[in-house]
Amino acid sequence: VRTHSVTWLQRFLGFCQEREVRNVNELSARLVADFCQHLTWTPGPTGVMYSQNTIFQCQRFVRAFVAWLYAEEMLLEDLAKGWILRRPPQVARNIPTVEEVARLMQASSCRNRYTSYRNRAVLELLYGTGIRRMECHGLDLESLDLENSRLHVRGKFGKDRILPVGGHL
């Protein structure tokens, strides 16, 4: 079970308890819809409103949880039936231009040539593979397979993937 799933389950159960729902049989489609509305208009624990993606993930979890309750015959009616979730639109990424990347490479130079090589290698790796900053931070020499031109990356939630690396590295 992922940490986010536990967090959303706790929030959903807290929401139900605030409305004095003490038994699974007391769940209703209206209560689930109210919870989704609650997410939209109530700030999270840090005081910041939830993003559309976060709300979508929570709704997807609640739908799966309610469907599981129904499948396990803990609910008499399928509260998730016919519930269509629409994925929020993807936000356009700010992708640097070739000129911006060239300027960044120039700016990464320093007096110590080994540090300059390291900086350039890291920038080439980030730009060439599209890995995340923390994925790059987690790399070590064993992650790079020069013989087969592959890079082993451990991503979010511990998911591993193998990426091709070109000759530019």
Solvent accessible surface area in square Angstrom, and as a share of the most:
residue,aa,sasa,rsa
1,V,166,0.95
2,R,121,0.44
3,T,109,0.63
4,H,94,0.42
5,S,28,0.18
6,V,63,0.36
7,T,41,0.24
8,W,16,0.06
9,L,52,0.26
10,Q,115,0.51
11,R,75,0.27
12,F,1,0.00
13,L,80,0.40
14,G,27,0.26
15,F,6,0.03
16,C,5,0.03
17,Q,106,0.47
18,E,126,0.57
19,R,109,0.40
20,E,128,0.58
21,V,22,0.12
22,R,171,0.62
23,N,78,0.40
24,V,54,0.31
25,N,100,0.52
26,E,91,0.41
27,L,21,0.10
28,S,46,0.30
29,A,56,0.43
30,R,166,0.60
31,L,17,0.09
32,V,5,0.03
33,A,44,0.34
34,D,45,0.23
35,F,3,0.01
36,C,11,0.07
37,Q,102,0.45
38,H,60,0.27
39,L,3,0.02
40,T,53,0.31
41,W,185,0.65
42,T,47,0.27
43,P,65,0.41
44,G,12,0.12
45,P,103,0.65
46,T,120,0.70
47,G,54,0.52
48,V,104,0.60
49,M,92,0.41
50,Y,44,0.17
51,S,61,0.39
52,Q,122,0.54
53,N,74,0.38
54,T,39,0.23
55,I,22,0.11
56,F,19,0.08
57,Q,82,0.37
58,C,0,0.00
59,Q,35,0.16
60,R,103,0.37
61,F,43,0.18
62,V,1,0.00
63,R,75,0.27
64,A,60,0.46
65,F,36,0.15
66,V,1,0.00
67,A,41,0.32
68,W,125,0.44
69,L,5,0.02
70,Y,92,0.35
71,A,75,0.58
72,E,91,0.41
73,E,152,0.68
74,M,83,0.37
75,L,11,0.05
76,L,174,0.86
77,E,113,0.51
78,D,42,0.22
79,L,19,0.09
80,A,11,0.09
81,K,164,0.70
82,G,69,0.66
83,W,63,0.22
84,I,122,0.62
85,L,30,0.15
86,R,186,0.68
87,R,147,0.54
88,P,16,0.10
89,P,107,0.67
90,Q,138,0.61
91,V,113,0.65
92,A,97,0.75
93,R,189,0.69
94,N,152,0.78
95,I,132,0.67
96,P,58,0.36
97,T,70,0.41
98,V,113,0.65
99,E,111,0.50
100,E,72,0.32
101,V,18,0.11
102,A,54,0.42
103,R,155,0.57
104,L,96,0.48
105,M,19,0.09
106,Q,139,0.62
107,A,79,0.61
108,S,18,0.11
109,S,73,0.47
110,C,62,0.37
111,R,247,0.90
112,N,80,0.41
113,R,145,0.53
114,Y,144,0.55
115,T,38,0.22
116,S,20,0.13
117,Y,134,0.51
118,R,145,0.53
119,N,36,0.18
120,R,116,0.42
121,A,51,0.40
122,V,54,0.31
123,L,34,0.17
124,E,36,0.16
125,L,21,0.10
126,L,50,0.25
127,Y,112,0.42
128,G,46,0.44
129,T,33,0.19
130,G,57,0.55
131,I,9,0.05
132,R,114,0.42
133,R,178,0.65
134,M,114,0.51
135,E,9,0.04
136,C,21,0.12
137,H,143,0.64
138,G,60,0.58
139,L,39,0.20
140,D,82,0.43
141,L,155,0.77
142,E,149,0.67
143,S,14,0.09
144,L,61,0.30
145,D,46,0.24
146,L,128,0.64
147,E,163,0.73
148,N,82,0.42
149,S,53,0.34
150,R,113,0.41
151,L,4,0.02
152,H,71,0.32
153,V,0,0.00
154,R,148,0.54
155,G,12,0.12
156,K,118,0.50
157,F,120,0.50
158,G,44,0.42
159,K,119,0.50
160,D,68,0.35
161,R,87,0.32
162,I,90,0.46
163,L,32,0.16
164,P,108,0.68
165,V,10,0.06
166,G,40,0.38
167,G,86,0.83
168,H,106,0.47
169,L,76,0.38
